[in-house]
Amino acid sequence: MSKDFAELAIPPDAVERGGVEVLRAAVVDGAVSLALRRSFDDPATWGRLLIDLARQAARTYALETDMSEEEAFERIRAGMEAESLDPDSFN
């Protein structure tokens, strides 16, 4: 396995107007590794960010696989629901 890190490009609007990175996620040996800033006064803003992220991920699945955007979003939502019901997920 390669030791190189394959990062994404900075979004064009952030390059043009600036901004603050709030989340960086990577898959390392099959597990998710995260770094984040609190960034928002109200934690509910993270909920909106996560929904936007899920919608963009669903669009990507629709573009790159035979799965529809709606089906991909439902699978993402189901995964989030299952994880939220896991009592060990807060440990």
BAFI-3210 file (N, C-alpha, C; in Angstrom, 3 decimals, decimal comma, padded with zeros to 6 digits):
// residues 91
n [1|2|3|4|5|6|7|8|9|10|11|12|13|14|15|16|17|18|19|20|21|22|23|24|25|26|27|28|29|30|31|32|33|34|35|36|37|38|39|40|41|42|43|44|45|46|47|48|49|50|51|52|53|54|55|56|57|58|59|60|61|62|63|64|65|66|67|68|69|70|71|72|73|74|75|76|77|78|79|80|81|82|83|84|85|86|87|88|89|90|91]
n.u [000,838|000,480|002,303|001,712|-000,294|-003,403|-004,809|-007,764|-008,599|-008,686|-011,856|-013,124|-014,483|-013,548|-010,849|-011,000|-012,336|-011,473|-011,538|-012,242|-011,012|-013,015|-013,301|-011,537|-011,188|-010,034|-009,377|-007,765|-006,073|-008,573|-010,156|-011,836|-010,280|-010,256|-010,107|-011,123|-012,548|-014,354|-015,901|-018,621|-021,106|-023,540|-024,317|-026,206|-025,689|-023,735|-025,301|-026,668|-024,462|-023,630|-025,812|-025,684|-023,227|-023,901|-025,763|-024,136|-022,377|-024,177|-024,876|-022,424|-022,174|-024,308|-023,336|-021,069|-021,702|-024,150|-026,181|-028,985|-029,304|-031,170|-031,406|-028,779|-028,620|-030,533|-029,304|-027,062|-028,353|-029,555|-027,280|-026,296|-028,367|-028,288|-025,750|-026,158|-027,825|-026,260|-025,095|-022,422|-021,185|-020,585|-018,432]
n.v [-001,186|002,225|004,933|007,485|010,454|011,228|014,051|016,118|018,780|022,267|023,793|025,704|028,189|028,767|029,116|031,414|033,314|032,903|031,449|029,140|026,042|023,494|020,812|017,813|014,744|011,409|008,179|005,676|002,779|001,502|002,689|005,619|008,729|011,747|015,339|018,303|021,612|023,346|025,592|026,638|028,516|027,367|024,016|022,863|023,762|022,058|019,849|020,726|021,023|018,335|017,150|018,506|017,484|014,748|014,875|015,766|013,604|011,601|012,545|012,208|009,390|008,802|009,824|008,250|005,563|002,916|003,533|005,449|008,951|009,348|006,753|006,380|008,474|007,569|005,216|006,322|007,845|005,757|004,469|006,477|006,616|004,018|004,099|006,162|004,962|003,192|002,355|002,324|004,199|006,669|006,355]
n.w [000,000|-000,765|000,686|000,121|000,351|-000,894|-001,502|-001,830|-004,134|-003,251|-002,853|-005,626|-005,077|-002,524|-003,015|-004,527|-002,858|-000,271|003,063|005,765|006,581|007,809|008,186|007,726|006,266|006,054|004,653|006,253|006,209|005,926|007,870|009,104|009,456|011,165|011,272|012,786|013,173|015,685|014,858|014,523|016,286|017,020|017,409|015,718|013,196|012,281|011,719|009,426|007,737|007,580|006,267|003,803|002,958|002,749|000,662|-001,453|-001,599|-002,380|-004,920|-006,183|-006,102|-007,825|-010,219|-010,637|-010,421|-010,962|-009,289|-008,211|-007,352|-005,314|-004,214|-003,297|-001,410|000,425|001,325|002,571|004,560|005,990|006,961|008,645|010,508|011,619|012,816|014,660|016,464|017,788|020,863|021,614|020,047|021,096|022,668]
ca.u [000,000|001,250|002,366|001,341|-001,613|-004,075|-005,776|-008,632|-008,308|-009,472|-012,997|-012,823|-014,955|-012,665|-009,612|-011,296|-012,781|-010,920|-012,403|-011,604|-011,304|-013,652|-013,293|-010,687|-011,404|-009,238|-009,491|-006,437|-006,204|-009,989|-010,854|-011,918|-009,471|-010,842|-009,655|-012,131|-012,660|-015,729|-016,305|-019,957|-021,628|-024,655|-024,035|-027,177|-025,063|-023,071|-026,328|-026,874|-023,258|-023,625|-026,816|-025,094|-022,207|-024,590|-026,346|-023,049|-021,898|-025,188|-024,711|-021,206|-022,516|-025,162|-022,494|-019,986|-022,189|-025,508|-027,118|-029,590|-028,996|-032,126|-031,025|-027,526|-028,917|-031,233|-028,304|-026,273|-029,222|-029,706|-026,021|-026,238|-029,348|-027,757|-024,632|-026,667|-028,500|-025,245|-024,718|-020,964|-020,638|-020,154|-017,266]
ca.v [000,000|003,463|005,853|008,816|010,952|011,802|015,044|016,781|020,183|023,257|024,203|026,928|029,422|029,035|029,666|032,765|034,248|032,568|030,689|028,379|024,612|023,064|019,354|017,036|013,322|010,516|006,748|005,142|001,346|001,141|003,418|007,064|009,582|013,082|016,533|019,340|022,780|023,552|026,479|027,237|028,753|026,452|022,692|022,525|024,063|020,826|019,013|021,214|020,678|016,896|016,880|018,963|016,500|013,529|015,135|015,794|012,228|010,885|012,984|011,568|007,998|008,769|010,087|007,285|004,185|002,720|003,885|006,779|009,881|009,090|005,495|006,612|009,277|006,716|004,324|007,161|008,150|004,526|004,267|007,456|006,198|002,841|004,531|006,989|004,089|002,348|002,960|002,422|005,194|007,847|005,989]
ca.w [000,000|-000,908|001,828|-000,351|000,728|-002,065|-001,022|-002,797|-004,408|-002,513|-003,676|-006,376|-004,424|-001,389|-003,589|-004,994|-001,820|001,033|003,953|006,833|006,495|009,053|008,293|006,828|006,535|005,216|004,935|006,550|006,499|005,993|008,932|008,874|010,320|011,062|011,980|012,580|014,048|016,143|013,761|014,574|017,634|017,248|016,858|014,668|011,904|011,852|011,105|008,056|006,993|007,321|005,237|002,538|002,610|002,311|-000,669|-002,436|-001,742|-003,164|-006,322|-006,690|-006,382|-009,015|-011,383|-010,808|-010,333|-011,488|-008,226|-008,353|-006,262|-004,230|-003,563|-002,572|-000,230|001,391|001,934|003,471|005,691|006,772|007,680|009,739|011,512|012,310|013,667|015,763|017,432|018,415|022,148|021,739|019,138|021,849|023,494]
c.u [000,884|001,201|002,026|-000,061|-002,213|-005,158|-006,592|-008,160|-009,168|-010,632|-012,724|-013,297|-014,114|-011,325|-009,836|-011,561|-012,200|-011,916|-011,584|-011,990|-011,867|-013,562|-012,319|-010,869|-010,569|-009,559|-008,068|-006,617|-007,668|-010,788|-010,830|-011,078|-009,938|-010,047|-010,727|-011,974|-014,111|-016,453|-017,635|-020,392|-022,713|-024,336|-025,019|-026,617|-024,301|-024,076|-026,585|-025,664|-023,259|-024,653|-026,299|-024,042|-022,845|-025,192|-025,263|-022,484|-022,879|-025,096|-023,489|-021,461|-023,356|-024,345|-021,525|-020,418|-023,564|-026,573|-027,693|-029,175|-029,895|-031,763|-029,750|-027,787|-029,612|-030,270|-027,436|-027,080|-029,385|-028,438|-025,877|-027,184|-028,828|-026,629|-025,132|-027,354|-027,526|-024,798|-023,226|-020,371|-020,189|-018,948|-015,998]
c.v [001,251|004,304|007,283|009,174|011,647|012,758|015,594|018,206|021,074|023,681|025,554|028,214|029,768|029,593|031,132|033,739|033,985|031,799|029,991|026,912|024,158|021,563|018,773|015,578|012,506|009,074|006,222|003,692|000,955|001,853|004,917|007,791|011,014|014,129|017,583|020,472|022,893|024,479|027,204|027,436|027,744|025,095|022,273|022,818|022,853|019,874|019,418|020,877|019,192|016,501|017,331|017,973|015,219|013,717|015,143|014,395|011,419|011,260|012,315|010,093|007,892|008,981|008,939|005,826|004,096|003,102|005,277|007,653|009,616|007,815|005,679|007,419|008,430|005,758|005,096|007,455|006,929|004,229|005,223|007,053|005,009|003,223|005,330|006,151|003,185|002,997|003,110|003,532|006,466|007,548|006,081]
c.w [000,000|000,364|001,416|000,115|-000,483|-001,586|-002,173|-003,024|-003,521|-003,405|-004,348|-005,694|-003,211|-001,866|-003,946|-003,850|-000,438|001,866|005,018|006,654|007,837|009,263|007,286|007,231|005,560|005,599|005,075|006,986|006,733|007,065|008,618|009,919|010,090|011,814|011,738|013,565|014,474|015,185|013,892|016,019|017,993|016,623|015,763|013,280|011,381|011,217|009,671|007,183|006,636|006,270|003,873|002,049|002,090|000,920|-001,748|-002,664|-002,588|-004,640|-006,955|-007,002|-007,646|-010,289|-011,681|-010,754|-011,004|-010,469|-008,481|-007,168|-005,062|-003,468|-002,739|-001,305|000,834|002,078|002,931|004,736|006,595|007,578|008,854|010,865|012,309|013,260|014,867|016,834|018,174|019,723|022,342|020,883|019,854|022,725|022,709]
res [m|s|k|d|f|a|e|l|a|i|p|p|d|a|v|e|r|g|g|v|e|v|l|r|a|a|v|v|d|g|a|v|s|l|a|l|r|r|s|f|d|d|p|a|t|w|g|r|l|l|i|d|l|a|r|q|a|a|r|t|y|a|l|e|t|d|m|s|e|e|e|a|f|e|r|i|r|a|g|m|e|a|e|s|l|d|p|d|s|f|n]
***
